[in-house]
Amino acid sequence: MQTQRTVRFGAEEAEVPIGSHICLLYRSDEERDRIAVPFVREGVRDGASCRYVVDDQTAEHLRQGLMAAGVNVASVEASRQLQILTAGDTYLRKAPFNYREMLAFWDVVVEEVRAANLPYSRCAGETAFLQHGAPGLERFMEYEAQLNNYIPKVPLVVLCLYNLLKLSGDLVAGVLQTHPYAVMGGVLIRNPYYVPPDRFLAQYKPHIASA
């Protein structure tokens, strides 16, 4: 198991262990940015490698928010401490979507962290692409559940961002059941709706997205 060193989560004083899997449910750009920007900023301050998958905003919007929060974006991008990616670089890089492909992506991130002797990697991913129903995405919650067998063993802190205005109710339920930590009303909490992965997967039925 990953040593349970804790790190500051973001804007608030809350801390999370390295090896944490967190969801943010939001309804506006402002609500997202209040959590996501400080989350990345703290990773930069920690000397962690940082990856952010933009899908519900532009890369330039994220850069502007980070600069306003005091991050030297040009420097950390040039050094590759911060990498701003897209869904096409990550979740949708191969079709159909398969959680094993994404675990292979995370293996590369972890190998880079260990090779560079970094403290950990802090990663955030937006998920607006789920509304489009690309092949394999009906099994996305299977991937989220499988992450709970993976992330606690490696030097990662992962924040998954979900826009409530772009998700169906049953998908929101799956999100809540597959994240041990959640940000609700701007506050990080231990998620009372979390279901351990073995139990979740035993009753899991793929979600069929509407067009």
N, C-alpha and C positions, 0 to 999 in steps of 0.2 A: 504493500500500500504506500501511496505517496505520503511523505512526511507532512503533517498537518500544520505547516507554517501558515499564518494568516496574513492577508494583505488588505489594504484599504480598498473598499469597493468603489467609491467615487465621491460625489459631492457631500454625502453625509458621513458621519463618523463610523458607520458600520464597517466591519471587516468580514471577509470570507476566507475559508481555507483555500490554498492552492489545491486544485482538483475539484473545483466547484462548477456546477452546471446550473445556470440561472436563466429565467425568462423575464422579459419585460413586455407587458401588455399595455398598449398605449392607443390613444385616440387622435392625437394631433402631433404635428412636427415639433411643437414646443415641448410637449410632454416627453417625446422621444429624446430630444436634444438635451433636456435637463438631466437625463440619466446617462445617455451614451457618450456625450462629450467628456464629462468628468471621469467616466469609466476608462476611456482611452488615455486621458491625461495622466491618471494615476499609474497606468502601465508604463508610460514614457518615463515618469519620474522614478519608477522602480528599476529602470534599466531592463525591463522585460521587452521581448519582441512583441509587436502588436500587429494584428491583422483585423481589418474591418471590411465586411462585405456590404457594399451599398446596393440597395435594391428599391428602397422607398424614398430615396433622396438622391441627389447628385454627389459625386465626389467633391465638387467644388463647394457645395453647401457644407459638407463635413469639414473640409479644410478651413473654411471661414469660421466655423464654430470652434474648431481647435485653436486657431490663431487668436480668437477673442478670449480663449481660456488660458492663453500664455504659452502655448506649445509652438516651438519653432518648427513648423510643418516642413518647410523646405529642407531643413537639416535632417530631420528624422526620416523623411522619405528618401533623401539622397543616401543616407547610411543604411537604408532598408530596415531600420528599427520599426518603422511604420510602413505597412503595405496596405494600400486601399485597393480592394479587389471587387469583382462583380460576381453575380450568381453564375454567369457563364464561365468564370475562372474556377469555380468551386462546386456548388451544389449541382449545377447543370452542365458540368464540363463533359459528361458522358451521358448518353441516352440509351435505354431508359435509366431514370434515377435508381441507384442501388446503394443501400447504406454501406455496403462493404467498400465501395469506391470512396465514399467520404471518410471512412475510417482509415483508408490508405492515405488520403490527404492529410489527416491528422498525424499519422505515423511520420510523414515527412516533416511536419512542423516540430514534432517532439524530437526527432533526430537532429534538426538544426539547433534547437535550444540546447541540447546536451553537447553537441559538437562545439558550440560557441561558448559553453560554460555560462549560459545566461540563467538568471534565477527562475524564470518561467516564461510562458507566452500567454498574453491576454488577447482574446479574440472575441469579436462581435459580428453577428450576421443578421441582416434584415431578410425577411421572408415574404415580401409581397408577391414574389413569383408563384406562390402556392395557389393564388386565385386563378391562374391560367391553366392549371391542370395538365402540365406536361407529362409524358409517359413516365410511370413509376412513382409520381408524387403522391398517389393515393396511399403509399406506404411510408410517408414521411414521418409519421409518429412512431413507426417501428424504429427508424433511425434515431429519433430523439430518445426512445427508451434504451436502445443499445448503447448510446453514449454514456448512460449511467453505469454500465459495466466497464467502461473504458476510461472516462475522464478522471475518476478518483485515483487511478493508478499512475497518472502521468502529470508532468508540470504544466498544466493548463488551467486557465480560468476562462470560461466560455459564457457569453451573454447572447441569448437568442431573442431577437426582437420581432414582435408580432403586432401588426396594426389591427386592432379590433374591428375597424370599419371595413376590413377586407377579408374577414374570416367568418365562416359559418359557426353556429353555436357548438356543434359536435366537435369541430376541429379545436375550438377554444378549450373544450373539456379535455381533449387529448393533450394539449399544451400544458395545462395545469397538472395533469397526472404524470407528466414525464420530466418535470423539473424540480429538483429538491429545494431550490430557492426561487423565489418570485419577487418581482417588484410590483407592488400594488399601491395605487395612490401616491406614487413617488417614494415609497418606503420599502426597503429590502427586508423580507421576512423568510423564515423557514416555512416552506409551502405546506399548509395543512392538507392539501388535496393530492399531494405526491403519492404515487403508487410505485413500489419497487419494481424494477424491470421484469423480473421473472413472472410476477403476478400480473403486471400489465400485459405482457406479451401472450400470456396464457388465454386471455379473453379478448385479444385485439382483433378488430375487424377493419380492414383497409377503408379509408375515407374516400368516397367518390366525390370529387369537387364538381360543383356546378359550373357551367360555362359562364 
